[in-house]
Amino acid sequence: MTKKVEYILDTPVDQLKMSDIERDMSWYFDHHQKMVLASINPQIILMSEKNRCVKSFIEHATHRFADGIGVVKMSKWTKGRIKERVAGIDVMASVLEFCAANKKSIFLYGAKPSVVAQAARNIQLDYPGVIVAGWLDGYQKKRSGEVIDMINKTHSDVLFVALGSPKQEEWLQRYMPQLNATVFQTVGGSFDVYSGTVKRAPEVFIKTNLEWLYRSVSNPKRLNRIFQVPLFVTKGLVWHLKQSKQ
């Protein structure tokens, strides 16, 4: 279970491939330990510089995978060893496949009411072995204690949280000790894709590592991410240069 970690802008990122995550899931279930899957992309790294709760969530996650080609490129430029992007939605699919094969139960928390409900229905159809124990949208007004009780009463094995960043990272960092699931994953807008509300980028964008660009151009709310890329590159290289001189 030993993982190699490297730092980008003082943020830990694990040298992980999809096969590593798939292999480790069984271990966490067998040993009754919590497995925390955290997507790391340039935006999250920049956010963690200013948001201590997000930074703490990343530091304590068991699997910090490079969900952004910018992270992979920065690793290469700074002589790191992260070789491939591991997309968060692909990790979610892998977790669902594991759950289907092993009759595990899941809980979906986040997104709009109609989106999370449809995502739950589609997942049940696409992964017949998965037990969809429950779901809750991210717009309801329940207190955190009520949400925690609701999730725990379902005895779910896996909790997917789609509240958007930084809310999903902050929520898990604060309340994960009170939650009884085994696997936790921050999944951003993945419920939108599973519900059919949003289509994933065409294959050509995925294969050329430009899925982030497609999503940014397709969604005006994400356009600012394009402008964060040069900031991330500049800050990352300057940080690495300073570290090299120490």
C-alpha positions, 0 to 999 in steps of 0.5 A: 500500500506504499504510494510515492508522492510528489509536491506541486506548489506544496500540494501533495499528489500521488503517483497513481495509475487507475490500476493502483486505485482499483487494486487498493479498493479491496484492501480498504474494504478488507481492513475496514479502513476509509479510502478517500479519492481526491481529484487534483487539478490546477484549479484545486491546487491554486484553491488550496493555497488560499483555503486551508480546509481544502489543503487539509482535505488533500493532505489527509486523502488516501489517494490524490490522483492527477485529474488534470493534464496540467498536473501531469505536465507540471510533474514532467517539467519539474522532473516528477514521475506522474505519467498519466492523467486519471480522470475523476469520472473514470475513477467513479466508473471504476468504483461503480464497477467494483461495487457491481461486482461485489454487491456494494451499496452507494449513496449520492450526495449533491447536484440538483434534485432532478439531476441526482435522482436521474443519475441514481436511476441511470447508475442502477440500470448501467450497473445492475449489481450496485445497490443504490442505497439513497441520494440527496440533492445539494440544494436542500436545507437540512442541517449537516447532522441530519445529512450525516444521519440520513447517509449513515442510516443507509449503511452505504459502502461508498459515498460520492459527493458532488457539491462542487469545489471547494464545498465538497472538499470542505464538507468531507474534511469536516464531517468524514469522521462522523460518516460510516462509509468505506470509500469517499470520492469528490466527483464535481459535476459527474452526476450531471454526466451520469444523469444525461444532463451534460454530455462528456467531451467527444473522444478526440478531446479526451484522447488529446487531453483537452477535455478540460478545454471542451468543458470550459468552452461549453460551460460559461461558468467554467471559462475562468479556468482557462485563465487559471492555466497560465497562472498555475504554470507560472507559479508552479515553475517559480515554486519548483525553482525556489525549491531547487535552490534550497 
